[in-house]
């Protein structure tokens, strides 16, 4: 997969993702359980702020630095609960 195969996770956005936001909810998952949201240039800051404001540990990295173990199954967007991100 190439970086252009990944699409931003922001609702309604179909732009190519440039960043990976690796995060977890520490109230329900230990450090070994992490999720990945993908972000384009426009939405990276907003998505990071959304996660951080909820107290979720979040790391941002360029998509080409995303470890294969964190790549969403089948590429593309990881699933996220409806209504979470605007």
C-alpha positions, 0 to 999 in steps of 0.5 A, a space after each residue: 500500500 502507498 500513502 495515497 491509498 489511505 483516506 482521511 478519517 474525518 467525516 465526509 472527507 475523501 482526501 488522501 491521508 498524510 498523517 496517522 493518529 495512533 491513540 487509545 482510551 485508557 479507561 477501557 484498554 491497556 497500552 497494547 490496544 491502540 487505534 489508528 485514525 488517518 488525517 489529511 493536512 486540513 483535519 490533522 489538527 482537529 482530529 488530534 485535538 478531539 482525541 487529546 481533549 478527551 484525555 486519550 494518549 495520542 501520537 501523530 506521525 507521517 503516514 509513511 512511518 506507520 508501522 505495518 502492525 497498526 495499518 487498518 485491515 485492508 487499508 483505507 479508513 479504520 472504523 470509528 463510531 458514528 457521530 464521534 468526529 465532525 
